[in-house]
Amino acid sequence: MILDSLWAEGVSAGPAHALQALVSRLRRALGSAGDVAQLAGGYRLAVDAADVDALRFERLAAEGRDHLRAGAPQAAAAALGEAVALWGDRPGAEPTVVAAVAPAVATRLAHASAEAVAGLADAELALGRAEAAAARLTALLAEHPVHERAAALLMDALAAQGRQADALALYERVRETLADVLGADPGAALRERHLRLLRAERPATDTAQAGRSNLPAPLTSFVGRDDDLARIGTLLGSGRLVTVLGPGGAGKTRLAVEAARRHRHAYRDGVWMIDLAPVTEPAKIGAALPATIGLRGSALFETSAGLRGDPVGELDVLADRLDGRESLLLVDNCEHVIDAVAHLIAALLSRCAALRVLATSREPLAVDGEALVPLGPLALPGPDEEAGRACRTASVRLFSERAAAVRPGFEVDEHNLAEVLHVVRSLDGLPLALELAAARLRTLALADLASGLSDRFRLLTTGSRTAFPRHRTLRAVIAWSWDLLGADARTVAERVSVLPGGVTPASAAAVCADTGVPAAEIPELLAGLVDRSLLQLAPDTGRYRMLETLREYGLERLAEQGALAGVRDLAARHHAGLVARHDALLRGPEQLDALRVLHAEYDNVLAALRHLCDTGDVDGATALAVDLAWYWQTLGRHPDATYCLGRAVALPVERPGMQRDIAEGLLALNTAATQGSLVNDWIRERRAELRALADRLLGYPELPGLRGVLTARAGHPGQGRGAAGGPPAADRRARCVAGRHGPHVPGPAGRERGPPRPGPQRRARRAGVLRPSGRPLGPGQGAAAARAHPAVRRRSRRCTRRPGPGQTAGPRVRVAQPRRRDLRRSAPGRPARAAR
């Protein structure tokens, strides 16, 4: 493609060499060979996006458009002025160099440049610079005589200078040009301005527009939420009631105000905001609306309605005043009077056909025709996000902008990025929490702020003095939501906060077992918490998640009640039982389902294990860690196994038993698996200790399940090829125990061999294949234990176990079987063959 773009006619000879020469010249011009990197099949210009004029122009133009829609002409003029200056002469013309390589991109850039000039003129008009706007638009129309937006703005600029005649003449010229060139009539914007000029009306100014709105002017920048703004605009265009939902501190009010401001021109009779935060009695809502939106006579009507005792009359007068008006009502903070608001809005919408309502609440209004915009936290950087992209995420941008406002010169760079990411992730990307945290940088270092978030409710208390008390601190915002819950819902919310890995109806019922909440009502109560924005539902899994900040508040409430330890005990018992049930399924046809369940509950299981260790429950912690061993082994999570088993084994115990020895053996096995190339040295250093452990294990009458066999094998990790440099011993030992071959192994032609005669039985008992009573161990234990003990011949053949009929295909497991002659029957009078 590069060759075709550079030499459309073709180059006489050696095009590759000619291209290489040009690349060399480009590298010299840029000053670095690394700026032009060679890839398979071509070259890539490795420069930052801010250094590319076209990309920088598009970014500035987009910022200017956003400021213009938000009613910030000063910021719009600054951004668009920089974009227009960067473009240079001839706005609307396609860049020749870009057109030769990417014609579609050149066309897009040309259109964007013309729109940038028109937008800059629009901002200048709003700032009272009519002459500068007129000169700019005249030049643009000379190059693009059918640009209707430029023509409409130029008519406004001329009328603002008192040149109505020139504006009318301009309209006639544009109308004729449109008819000649496109065969079309002027659009609605041009026709409206023409009629206004004929009626001798002045163009609408910002002051006049402000008279039809009581929206508060923004004091800070609006960051992120582009998708939510677009969704609100779409829903207001297609419906009449939109409710923004979200937990306290998610930025519902700011988003709704921003959306209303950007769409205020679409409502002829204005946009009106009604804040219900100060309204404490539902009966006063009807009287609050007329007073807020400036309808006259509301006081007289309130008096007459009160004398009549007729609440319906209040609605009648309000509906009569709003009927026929093309207005948008922004009803903010509905949650504490939700029923009264829902009835009032439903009645108004049914009687006022041109009315639209944008509401904010922590739960839906549940009115016919309601469209919901669920509002979650701001976008967070991914765990492996590249530094540049992480700094551009909405949560980091909000924190850095608010921090720079209280600490001039604050910037996010490679030195403090890790601490900033810790702050935004710890606070779940909640806008209010991020703003409160940024305000603390006035008196705290960033490192101190990041480390102090473990006590976030004490730390984040420096809210706005002008805000309502329940909006000033993080604790007050969440407490307001908590206090609106019923008793059962509050109990469930507090108790599920002990589950960091998500909530299911079963786990919620388990932690509420000792309360008066009926188990049958748990699913409905969880759904109610979702409606009130205290839980989030993952539709694909059916699990519920509580934001970390809300979880911390719930834990604090439980601690105040003295119930935290008891609830964690309930959660630990529930998850220990869940792991024990699914551990057995990991070695059967239901393995995949069991893995999915354990994976989903893994964080909760680890929390349960930590609680058992912290409370000194040796038996519970050891049993849970041992039950997790096969899950860790299957997924290769040896570091997790080493840490958790190490914590369980480190608990003091008076008399160690079999379960403790099994845990020590599993710890040794997983520790060896994490040693890498140092595994042989690690084994040699602990050979005596490991042999003693194996002897203790093999001294028990029986070893429960495959864990016992696994640990018995771990007791002799240095024997065989593993210690001599063969395959890693830990991996080989883990593969040795998955079979189900006991001492009764089918022989050739389907015949089944009987039990070994006395000589081999004795050796089998020594090896752990048989119990002292002579009965064989369970399925899968005999062969592996026989291989585990040095008294039995250890040569083996390996095979791959495949799923049998009716079984689910899972991961293939390497199975070790003893050679048949190792345990074969001895002929009469012939001694058993000694093991080598």
Disulfide bonds with the S-S distance in Angstrom:
none
